[in-house]
Structures are given as structure tokens and as C-alpha cells.
Amino acid sequence: MGEDGLRPVGELSFEAALAELEQVVAQLESGNVPLEKSIALYARGAELKGHCEDKLKAAEARVAEITQGPEGVRARLVDIP
């Protein structure tokens, strides 16, 4: 845990980061957060957003790698007659 009591963003799974990002957005949209806390929330939200984007890109690359057959030909999961 960091000094703010939050886990470092890099340690979060995609699902955990997305859930926290949704909470951050809800807090900011409520308008009931003091300015300094809003700035800290915005910074955390930006970091969470970047982390989620990185995780999605990695997942997309992995799926593309899995679906590539020999010699770069896309493999099909199911052959349709």
C-alpha cells in the first residue's frame, strides 16, 4: 500500500483498476469533493485509465498472437463447412 492507503496502480488487475476508476469518476461527478482532493482523484483516475489501456493493448496483442497460425495466417477457432 502507498502512503495514501491505496495499492499502486501497477499492481492492480484490469478489473480492479476499472472498478476503482468508476469510483473515481463517480466521486468527481458528484461535485461534493474539495478542490485538492479532486485534483488527487483526477491524477489517480488518469493513472488508472492508462493502466487499463495498457492491459487492454496487451490482451489484444496476446489474442492476435494466439489467432495467428503458421506463417502469419490467421487461424480460425471453428471451421465452418
Secondary structure, DSSP 8 states (H G I E B T S, - for coil): --TTS---GGGS-HHHHHHHHHHHHHHHHHT-S-HHHHHHHHHHHHHHHHHHHHHHHHHHHHHHHHHB-GGG-B--SS---
